[in-house]
Amino acid sequence: MSTARTRLALAISATAIAALALAGCASSNPLSGGATPKPSGSSTIVIGSQAYYSNEIIAEIYAQALEGAGYKVERNFNIGQRDAYMPSLENGSIDLFPEYTGNLLQFLKPGATATTPDDVYAALKDAMPKGLTVLDQSPATDQDSYNVTADFAAKHNLVSIGDLAGIGGLVLGGAPELEKRPYGPTGLKDVYGVDVGFNATGDTTVDELVAGNVQVADVYSADPLIKTKDLVTLRDPKGLFLASNVVPVVSTDIAGKIADVINAVSAALTPKGLIAMNVQSTVDQKSAKDIAAAWLSDNGLK
């Protein structure tokens, strides 16, 4: 998963730092769910984000969209991972948070078997804790995905994973553990009839793909390298991968009030659009504030 694994390592490091910071400034440990809720009747909407640049960009889009609609917003970004922020959502100290359907479903209900976007979304709605709900899911995702180079896709007329069936000599690249994952070589054969060899490419996955040493690579679907290296993400209509669409998690107390604003954002947020914003962050070094403002303006939401 190349840079996705690097990104995950950075996010985990940031999580540890964020958790320590929260423990130092709060009256109780955020991992225990003891963060102080907002006063009853507060009109300020508190928006959180993970300690991950892509998630912060989405959170900033939510914030600016709500401010444009006249709401008072407080930002509580870079909190960390789910163990740190879910208690704050459940006790009401955070009102709104950008999440990912499949990953959140697995966190809330580890035994869930849904994989396709609609099935995962439906299961997630049923699994939400009391006092929380989800608004509309977005077409944008941040999940495992199989990618090929644009030249390879054009040569073989590739659109979906199943189109790889019948192409000889395919080698799949990814993290070492991919070889044994249900969506690895065995899953490709069982679900799509695609035969592949395997090369544990780790952090060099995209480089190996571009060099032609592997023909298919597992890359996170929002990875900026998909754009900068001119890759093509193959569609997964049979749900080989667990769908993880961007989805707003929100307090039920305000869900109806802000739904129109946030659902409009979700509808406009596309896979390519999310990748493009991630490129602006990692390559162009633009701030989340500026990226969000430009995106809202470009999509007629500001």
N, C-alpha and C positions, 0 to 999 in steps of 0.2 A: 504493500500500500504506500510505498515511497514516502513522499512528503506528508501524507496523511498521518503516518506513524510518528514522524517528527513533530507534526502539529499537535498530535495527541500528547506526546511527551512534554511539549511546552505548556499545553493546557493543564496537565497534571501538576507541573511545577508551579504554575501560577495559582492553581487551586490551593496548594499548600500554603503559599504566601498569603493569599486572600483569607484563608481560614484563620491564620494566625492574627492577621490584622483585625478581623472581626472579633476574635476572642479577646483582643486587647482593648477594644473600644466599646464593647457591648457589656451589658450587665450580666449576661449569661452566655453560655456556649451556643452558637447558632446551630451546631450539629444536634443539639438536644431538643431543638424546637422551642427554645425559651426566649427568642427575640421578642422585644416589647411591641405589641400590636399598636397600630395607630389609634388615636382617640376615636371613640364612636362619633359618627357623623362627619368625619374629616372629609373635605371636598377635594383634597389633593390625591391624585392618582400616582402611586409609587410604582415605577417600572424597574425591573431588575434585568441583569444579564449574566451569562457565564463569563469566566475569565478566558474568553476566546474572541478574537477580533471579528469574526463573521457574525457571531451571536450578538455582539455589542452593536454592530451596524444595524441589525434588524431591530434591536431594542431602541436605538436612536431614531429609527424611522417611525416606530410606534409613538415615541415621545413627541417628535415634531408634528406628526399628523394630528395627534390629540391637542397639542398646543394651538395648531392652526384652526382647530374646531372650537377653540375657546376654553379648553380644560387647563387647569393648573396641574403641572406635572413635576414630580421629583424623581431624579435618576439615582438608582442604587446599582451601579454596574460592577462588573468584574468580581462577582461574589464567589465563583468557583463552580463546582459540579453539584449534582442533584442532592447529595447528602447535606450540602451546606444551605441550598436555597429552598428546597421543598418545605422544610419546617416553617420558613418565613412566609411562604405562600399560604400554608395551611392555617397559620395563626393570624393572617390578615395584615402583617407588616409590609408585605409586598402584594400589589394588586394585579400586576400584569407581567408576563414573562414569555419571551419567545422560546419555544421548545421544538422537539422533533418527535413525531408520532410514534414510530416504532421503538426508539430507544426509551422514551418515557413509558410506553406500554410495558416493556420488559422490566423496567424499574418498579412499576406499580403492581404488575402481575407476571412474575417470572415464568409461569407455566403457559402463557398465551401462545397460541399457534398461528394466529393470523399473520400473513406476510404481504398481501396486496394492499395498495393504498386505501381503498374504501373499507376493506375488512379491518385493517389496523385502526383506522379512524373510528369506526363503529365500536370496536372493542375498547378503545381508549376512552371514549365518552362514558361507557359503562363502568370503567375502572377508576374514574376520577374520584379523589377523596371528597368528603362532605365539605361544602362551601366553595368548591372549585369546579370550573367547567372549561371546555375548550370552545373557541370560536371556529370559524371556517379554516380548514387546512389549506395551505398554499400548494401550487404546483411545484414550487422550489423544494429541493431535497438536500440533505447532507448525509450520505450513506455510502456503503460499498457500491461500486458499479464497475462493469467491465468496459474497458476502453480500448480503442485501436487508433492507429494514426489515420489522418485524413486520407493519405494516399492509399493505405491498405483498404479503407472503407470504400473508396471510389473504385479501386481495382476489382473488388469482390461484391460490389453493390450491397454493402452491409448497412442495415438499419437496426435490427434487433439481434439479440444473442442467438436466436435460433438460426439466423442466416449464416452462422459459422459452420453449421453442420455440413459435412462433406468436403470441407477444405482440409487437405492433408498437411501434416507436419506442423500443426499448431502447438506453440508452447505458451503456457500461461505463466505470467510473472506476478509475484506478490510477496507479502511477508511469509516467513517460513510456516507459520501456523495455518496459512490458507490451504495448504495441501490436504489437511485433515478436516477443514471446515465443511459443513453441509452444502455450502454454495461454491466449494472448490471444484477440483476435477471430477469428483464423483457426482456432485450435483449437476454439473454441466452435462454429463453423460445421461444421467437419469431423467432430468427435466427437459433438456433440449436436444439430446442426441448428439452432443458435441464431444468429440474426442480430443484431448489435449495432453501434452506432456507438462511438466511443471519445473519451474526454476525459481528457487527462493532468492529473490532479488532484493528484498528488504528496502532500504532507503534509496536504492538506485533504480527502483522499478520503472519510473518514467524514462530515465536515461536509457535503460536497456530496451524499452519499447521503441523509443525514437531511433536507436541504433540498429533495430531489427533483430536483436538477440532473442526477444520474445515477441509474439505477435498480438497477444491479448494481455491486458494488465488490469489489476484491481486497484482502482484509484477512487478516493472519496469524491462524490459527485459535485461538491462545491469547491474542489481544489483549484486554485488559480492556474496550475500547470495545464489544466485541460484547455484553457484559452491560450496561454503563452506558448505551449508546445503544439498547438493545433491538433488536438485529439478529438475523437468522436466517441461519445458515450452511447453504448448500445442499449436499446430499450429492453425492458424485462417484463413482458406482458404476463408471464406465468408466475411471477412472484418468487423467483429464485432467491433474491435478496429480501431482507426485511425492509419494508418501506419506511422511510423516516422523513416525512414531509414536514416542512416548517409549519408550526401551529401555535397560536396564542393561547396560553393558559391564563385564565382570568378568574377573579373572585366573582361568585354568582351575584353578589350584591350590586356590581356595576356592569355585568356582562351585557344586559339589555341596553344600557345607556351608551356604551361605547362600541357596540357591535357594528354599526354601519360604518364607522370610521376605520376600525381595524380590519373588518372583512374586505373593505375596498383595497387596503394595503395588501392583504393576503392574495387577493385575486390578481393583482398586478405583479406580484413577485414571482418571477420565472426562474427556472434553473440557470439559464444563460445570464439573466440579470444578476442573480446572486453571485455567480462566478465573476462577472465583470466588476462588481463592487469589491469582491475579495482581491482582485487584481489591483484595483485602485488603492487598497489598503496595504498590500504586501509589496507591490512593485512601485507604485507611484507615491507611496508613503503619505497618502491623504488621511485626514482625521475622519473618524466616524461621523462627526457632526457635519462636515462638508460633503461627505459621500451621501449621507442621508438626505440632506437638503437638495442636492442635485438630482437624486433619484426621484424624490417626491415631485420636483418641478417637471422633470422629463416625463413623468407618468400622469401629469395633470391632477396631482393630489395635493398641491400646495398653492 
